[in-house]
């Protein structure tokens, strides 16, 4: 049954080109010497659990404040240590990153147990065409979910100690519309001083 659903999910994913990212892809790495001045942040997922399918209210999530007013995410790396519960497979533990990238670190491990997965460095999202902008609130959202839910309302996987995701980003300047109120208030302040 899981094989049929996995194949159906792969066909459906190809139909609307979901940006799934995993260790099995041909990955290009970011040259950290050229991106060295870019901000770099890490979110610790140790102790988080993966419960149900994407968007389920039981799922656990994390947020990372990367900027006030948005940021352009250009790099991603991961070190994930995950243990499944009961018959849940390692391949089913996934991470939704800002509804832009779906990280499937153990995509080939179609069995229960414990697995460790690493990107092996900072992945160049621009080269893969997967770079994206964080919403204007500056919060980067992560949702831990199951690609196949073995038991609704129950924990399927546990992210063990040392599980982290890191991002590299460029700060995006505010749009002219966002600067207008500041410019107008500056005009009135200058006007008032005269």
C-alpha positions in Angstrom: 0.0 0.0 0.0 2.8 2.5 0.9 4.5 1.8 -2.5 1.4 2.7 -4.4 0.9 5.9 -2.5 4.6 6.8 -2.8 4.4 6.4 -6.6 1.2 8.3 -6.8 2.8 11.1 -4.7 5.8 11.2 -7.0 3.6 11.4 -10.1 1.5 14.1 -8.5 4.6 16.0 -7.4 6.0 16.0 -10.9 2.7 17.3 -12.2 2.9 20.5 -10.2 6.7 20.5 -9.7 6.8 20.6 -5.9 10.3 21.7 -4.8 11.3 18.5 -2.9 15.0 18.6 -1.8 16.9 15.5 -0.6 20.4 14.0 -0.3 19.8 11.9 -3.4 19.8 14.8 -5.8 22.8 16.3 -7.6 23.5 19.2 -5.2 25.5 22.3 -5.9 27.2 23.9 -2.9 27.4 27.6 -2.0 30.9 29.1 -2.1 31.0 30.5 1.5 33.9 32.7 0.6 31.8 34.7 -1.8 28.7 34.5 0.5 30.8 35.1 3.6 29.2 38.5 4.4 25.7 37.1 4.2 23.8 36.5 7.4 23.7 32.8 8.5 21.2 31.4 11.0 20.4 27.9 12.4 17.3 26.4 13.9 17.6 23.5 16.3 14.9 20.8 15.7 16.2 18.6 18.5 13.2 17.1 20.4 10.6 18.1 17.8 8.2 15.4 16.6 6.6 14.7 13.3 2.9 13.8 13.6 0.6 14.0 10.6 0.3 15.0 7.0 1.2 18.5 5.7 -0.9 21.3 7.3 -2.3 19.1 10.1 -2.9 21.1 13.3 -1.1 18.4 15.3 2.2 19.1 13.5 5.0 20.8 15.3 6.6 23.9 13.8 9.5 26.2 14.4 10.2 29.8 13.4 13.4 31.6 12.8 13.5 35.4 12.8 15.9 36.1 9.8 15.1 39.8 9.1 12.6 42.5 9.8 11.0 43.2 6.4 12.1 40.1 4.5 15.1 38.2 3.3 16.2 36.3 0.2 17.1 32.7 1.2 20.0 31.6 -1.0 21.5 28.6 0.9 20.3 25.7 3.1 22.1 23.0 5.0 21.0 20.2 7.3 22.1 17.7 9.8 19.1 15.6 10.7 18.9 12.6 13.2 15.5 11.0 13.1 13.9 8.0 14.8 10.6 6.6 13.7 7.9 5.3 15.9 6.3 1.8 15.3 6.0 1.1 11.5 6.5 4.6 10.2 9.3 4.8 7.6 12.3 7.2 7.7 11.4 8.4 4.2 8.1 9.8 5.5 9.6 12.4 7.9 9.6 15.7 5.9 10.1 19.4 6.6 8.1 22.2 5.0 10.2 25.3 4.8 8.1 28.4 4.3 5.8 26.6 1.8 8.7 26.9 -0.7 10.9 23.8 -0.1 9.9 20.4 1.1 13.0 18.7 2.6 12.9 14.9 2.5 16.2 13.9 4.1 15.6 10.2 4.3 13.7 9.8 1.0 15.3 6.5 0.0 15.0 4.9 3.5 11.6 3.0 3.1 11.9 1.3 6.4 11.4 2.1 10.1 14.3 2.9 12.4 16.9 5.6 13.1 18.7 7.5 10.4 21.2 10.4 10.1 21.2 12.7 7.1 23.5 15.6 6.2 23.6 17.9 3.2 27.4 17.8 3.4 27.6 21.6 3.2 25.6 24.7 2.3 23.4 24.0 -0.7 23.3 26.7 -3.4 19.5 27.3 -3.7 20.0 29.9 -6.5 21.8 27.3 -8.7 19.0 24.8 -8.1 16.3 27.5 -8.8 14.9 27.0 -5.3 15.9 30.4 -3.8 13.0 32.3 -2.3 12.0 35.3 -0.3 10.7 35.2 3.3 7.4 36.9 3.9 7.4 40.5 5.0 7.2 39.5 8.7 10.8 38.2 8.5 9.9 34.9 10.1 11.1 31.7 8.3 8.6 29.0 9.1 9.4 25.2 9.4 6.6 22.6 9.7 7.6 19.0 10.4 5.1 16.6 8.7 4.7 13.1 7.4 4.4 12.3 3.7 2.4 9.3 4.7 0.5 9.3 8.0 0.5 5.9 9.6 -1.7 6.9 12.5 -3.6 10.1 12.7 -3.0 12.1 15.9 0.1 10.1 16.9 3.8 10.8 16.7 5.4 9.1 13.7 9.0 10.4 14.0 11.3 12.1 16.6 14.0 14.5 15.6 16.9 13.6 17.9 19.6 15.7 19.6 21.7 17.6 17.1 19.1 17.9 14.4 19.6 21.4 12.8 18.8 23.3 9.7 20.9 26.4 8.6 20.1 29.1 6.1 22.2 31.8 4.4 20.3 34.8 3.1 20.6 38.3 1.7 18.7 41.1 3.4 16.2 42.6 1.0 15.8 46.4 1.0 12.3 47.7 1.7 10.1 48.5 -1.2 9.5 52.1 -2.2 6.0 51.9 -0.9 7.2 50.8 2.5 9.6 53.8 2.6 7.0 56.4 1.7 5.6 56.8 5.3 9.2 57.2 6.6 10.0 59.8 3.9 6.8 61.7 4.6 7.3 61.7 8.3 10.9 63.0 7.7 9.5 65.8 5.6 7.1 66.9 8.4 9.9 66.7 11.0 12.1 68.9 8.9 9.2 71.2 8.2 8.4 71.5 11.9 12.0 72.5 12.8 12.0 75.6 10.6 
